[in-house]
Amino acid sequence: MKADKLALSVILNVFTKLPRSIREAIVPDMLIPKIVNNQSKVQLSRLAHVYFEHPDLDQFEDFAEEFGFVIAKKEANKIYYRGYGKDPYVYVASQATGGKPVFKGPTFVAASREEFDKAKALPGAVLHSLAGAPGGGEMITFSRVDDTFFHVVFGQEERMVDPEHIPSATIEELGPANTPFEKPRKGQFQRFHDGPALVHKLGHFGYVHPHLDAELKWYTDNFNFVPSDILYHWDFSNIDVMTFMHLDLGEQYSDHHIFFMQRTPPEVEKAYLHHSSYEVENFDTQMIGHQWLGKKGWKSVWGIGRHVLGSQIFDYWQDPSGFKIEHYADGDLVNMHTPTQREVVGPLSVWGPELPKDFGEDGTLLLI
């Protein structure tokens, strides 16, 4: 396997100067097949929470408060953090048992008890009780390659949410935006103060993966993940390098991407988390939160800017363990009628700072 990867690395780096027809005849196809949802697959309704282990849980607690998380429950070596959405928690931080930062996987909500039972019947499913966690419920865990994990929950008690009153640590008074020809805000002022950008929900996560084809097949064969966009290599149109996937909820709209997978360069041997991302209310909240984290001395990775695919306004930071973590606002929605787009890899942002050269790397290794 290592020899094959070395050979592919040489081909990709050396043969790029050949005419496209020749180089693509030499390199084997690595194309993502057409993927559609059907009712034989486990239907998931949303992304609920993620699990992380941190070497210094106290330091992460400091960061989490300033990032905009709220503690839902605190135990001796574990903290459950929530947003102001309906999920009882969106992030579970534990003390690392091995002394190193570890991503322990995403958790999705099964659309019904029947769908949860379908997940439970899949090979490798391990059932757990969440009786001690906020909201209770049950969880199934799947252990995947490269020490990655995937969880499905059902039966959690959701938080009561009033969508007419959005909690904020920064907004004092907020009216509608005045545009050149429409001025709905009259005699009302926009007033803010410093503070963290409070998190609404967990929006998405993504892996950089050396086993993209096999793992993508497992996820999309068994669950209702469907690509919104597929990107192919700039020198090899027969190599798909990345896909952004949404949950197919039929006619109901869902986030443009809730899960993405990126193919690693041939020399990278193990999968890693690229980042996890959390929704905030609006652009003002995001800007003030950016300013707040900077004042507190945390490391900005990239932002603020606006993405091309998904259209989100983004702001990436590095947590104390090295994980990239994002605030986002104003993302696109898609449904079953939105066709999958396939295009060459291009700019990641419409506007914003220059992309850091190490943006695609595993941040936890950069701290070692």
N, C-alpha and C positions, 0 to 999 in steps of 0.2 A: 504493500500500500504506500509506504513512504517513497519507494522508487517511482511508482506511478505519479505521485504528486510532484516529485522533483522533475520528472519528465514534462508534466503539464506546465509547471512553472517556467521551465526553459522555453517551451513552445510559445507560451503567452507573451514572454518578454522578448524573444528573438524573432519570431515569425510575423510580428506586427508590421514589418516593412514590406512583406510580400503582398501582392494583389489580394483583395478580399476573397475572391473566388477560390484562390489557392489555399490561403490560410484557413478558411472555413472548411475546406475539404479535408485538411489535416487534423483539425481539432474536432473531437466528437461532439455531437449535439448535446447540449444540456438545457433543454427547453421545458418550461412548466406547461403541462397539458391543460386542456380546457377543464375547468372545475365548476360544477353546478351542484346546488343543494338538492336533496330529496329527503323524503320523510323516513327513509330507513336509517338515516344518520341521527345521532343525538342532537336535539335542537337546544341550543344554549340561548339565553335571553340577554345576557350582559356580562361584562367583566366586573367582578366584585372587589377583589383585593389581591395583594401580593405578599409573599413571605421573604424576608431578608434576615441574614445573620450578620451582626456587626461586631468587630473586635472590641470597640469601645462604645457600649450602649449609652453611657452617660453623655458622651460627646454627640452621639447621634440625636439624643433627646433634645439637646440644645439647638441643633440644626433644625430638627423637625418642627419645633415651635416657631422658629423664625421663617421656615418655609411655608407655614400656613396649615399644618396639621393640628388636630385637636385630640387630646388623649381620651379614648373611650374606656380603657381599662388598663391598669398597670399592675404587673406582677413582679416577682423578684428578678426574673431574667427575661421578661417579655413585656412589650408594650403594644397595645392595640390602638391604632390611630384612625380617626374617622375624618370625613369631610362634612359638609352640611347637606349632603344628599341622603338618599334613602338607605344606603348600605350601612349596616351597623359599624363597619370599619372598612378601610380601604388599604391599610398598610399594617403589617405585623412585623415588628422589629424584635429580634431575639439576640441574646448574648451569644457570640460565636463560640461553639464548643471546641473548634480546632484552631482558634486564634487568627483565622483568616476570614475576610468577607465572603459571603456566599449568597447567591440568589437561589431561593428555594421554590420558586415557581409562581405562576399566576393561578387565580381561582375564578372560574366562571360559574354562573348560576344556571342550573337546568331549568328549562321552560315549564316543566311540570313534574309531578311525581313519576309519571310514566316515562318521561325522558331521563330522569335520574336513574330509574330502574334499568333503562337501556344502557346507560353508561356503566352501571354496576355490573352488567353482564359482559362487558368487554374484557378481553384477556388482559391480565395484569392489574385489574382494579382492586384497590385495597380500601375498605370502608373504615371511616373514623367517626366518632361522635364529637360534636363541637359544643357539648353541654357546658363547658367552662368558659366559652368565648361569648362576647356580646352578641345577642341575637340567637344563640343556640344553633340548632340545625345539625345536619349530617354532611360529611365530606368524603368524596372518593379521591384517591391519589393514584396517579400513574407515574412510575419511574421510567424516564426516557434515557436515551443515550447521553454520554458526557455529563452524567450527574445532573441532568435537568429533570424538572418535575412539572406535572400538570394536574390541576385539581378541579373538581366539579362539586358544587354545594347545592343543597336544597333544604327548605324548611326553616331558613333564618327569619326571625322577626324583623321586619324592616322598620326604619325610623319614620316617624311622622314628619312630613315636610310641607311647609307652606310656600308654594312657588311665588306668591305675591310679596313675600318678605324675605329677601336674600340677605343672609348675615354678611357683615363686612367689618373688617378691622381698619378700613381706610376711608370709607365714604361717609361724609356728613350729610350732604345733600346732592342729589343727582336727578336731573331731568332729561328729557329727550334731547338728541343732538340737533342743533340748528345747522341747516345746510344752505347753500347759496339761494335757493328759491323757496325753501320751506323753513319757517322759523316758529316751530311749535313751542319753544321754551321762551316764555315772555314773563318778565318780572321774577324769574327763578334763577338761582345761581348754582354753578357747579363748585362744590366745596369738598376738600379732601384733607386728610392728615397722614402722617407717616404710620407705617405698620406693615405686617405681613400680608401677602396675598392669600386670603383664605381659600383652601381647596374645596371644590365641590365634589368631584368624584375622580376615581382612577379612570383614565381615558384609554391608554394603550401601552404596550410594551413591545420589545422586539429582540430577536436573537441574531447574532452573527454566527453562521453555522457551517461546519465543514461537511455535514451530512444533509444538506438542504433538501435534496430530492427525496430521500427516503423519509425524512421527518415530515416534510410537507405533505407527502402522501398519507402518512399516518393521521395527521391532524385533519386533513380535508376529506379523507375516506370515512372518518368516524364522527366528525362534527360539522356544523353548518358554517364553516369558514369558506368564503368565496373571495377571490382576488378582485380588488378595485383597480389596481394598477400592477403591471409587470414591467420591469425595466431590464433591458439587455445591455451587454457589454459594448462599449463604444468602438472597439476594434473587431468584435466577433458577434455578429447579429444572431448566431446560433447558440449563444450562451446567455441564458437568463440569469441575472445576478441578484435580483431582489423582487419581492412582492409585498404589497400592502393589502391586507385582507380585512374585510368587514364581516360581521355576523349577518347572514341572510335571514331576515325576519319577514320575508314575503313583501306585502304591500307597505308594511311599517318601515319607516326610515330609521337608519342606524348610522353611527359614526363612520366616516370614510375608511378609517382603519382603526382596528382594535388590537391588531397583532401583525407584526411584519417579520419577515425572515430575509436575511441577506447572506449570500454565498461568501464564504471566506476565501481569501487567496489560497492557492494550493499548499503553501508552506505552513498555514495555521492548522493545528491538529485538533483543537478542542473548542466547542461552542462556548459562547459567553453572551451575557446580557448586554445589549447596546445601551438601552435606557428604558426607564419607565416614565410615564407622563400623566399629569394631573390637571384637570380643568379648573380655571378660575373665571370670575364673572365677566370681565371685559378688559379692554386695552388699558384703561386708567389703573385698574387694580393691578394688572400685570406690570406696568411701568413703576408703580409705587412699590410693589413687592420686589422688583429688581433693585431699586434704589435701597430698599430696606436690607436685603441680603448683602449688598455691597458694603453698606455702612457697618454691618456686623462682622465683616472680614471674611465672608465665605467666597469661594472661588467661582467666578463666572466662567462657563465653558464656551457658550456661543449664544448671542442674542443681545438685544431683542430684534427679531425679524419676522418675516412672513414666509412660510413654506409655499412651494408650488403645489405639490401633491397633498391634498387634504386642506390646503389654504390656511392652516392654523397660524396665528401669531405665536411664535415660539420664544422660549427663554430657558436655556439649558444651564444647569449648575452642577457642581461636583459635591457630593456629600462627603462626610469625613472618612468614609471607607473607600472612596474613589469611584463609586457608582455615579453615572450620569443620571440626572433627574430633571424633569422638564415641567414648567408651567406652560399651559397653552390656553388660548381663547379663540372663539370664532372659527370653528372647524366645519368642514363640509359634511353633508348627510347624503346617503345613497339608499337605494332599495333594490328590489328584484329586477326592476326595469332599467337599472343603470348598467350599461355594458362594461365589461372589463376592458381597460385600455392597455396596450402594449407599446412601449416606446423606448428609445435609447436613453441611457443614463444622461441626465443633464443637470443644470444648476438645481440646488436644493432649496434656494430661496428666491423670492421675488425682489426683496430688499432686506438689508441687514448687514451686519459686519461680515468680513471675510471669513470663510469657513476655515476653522483651525485644521492644521495638517494632521493632527492626531485624533480628529473627531471620531473616526471609525474604530479606534483601538479600545482595548479593555482597560478602562480607567483604574480598576483595582490593581492592575499590574504596574501602572505608571507610578504608583505610590511606593512600590517596593524598593 
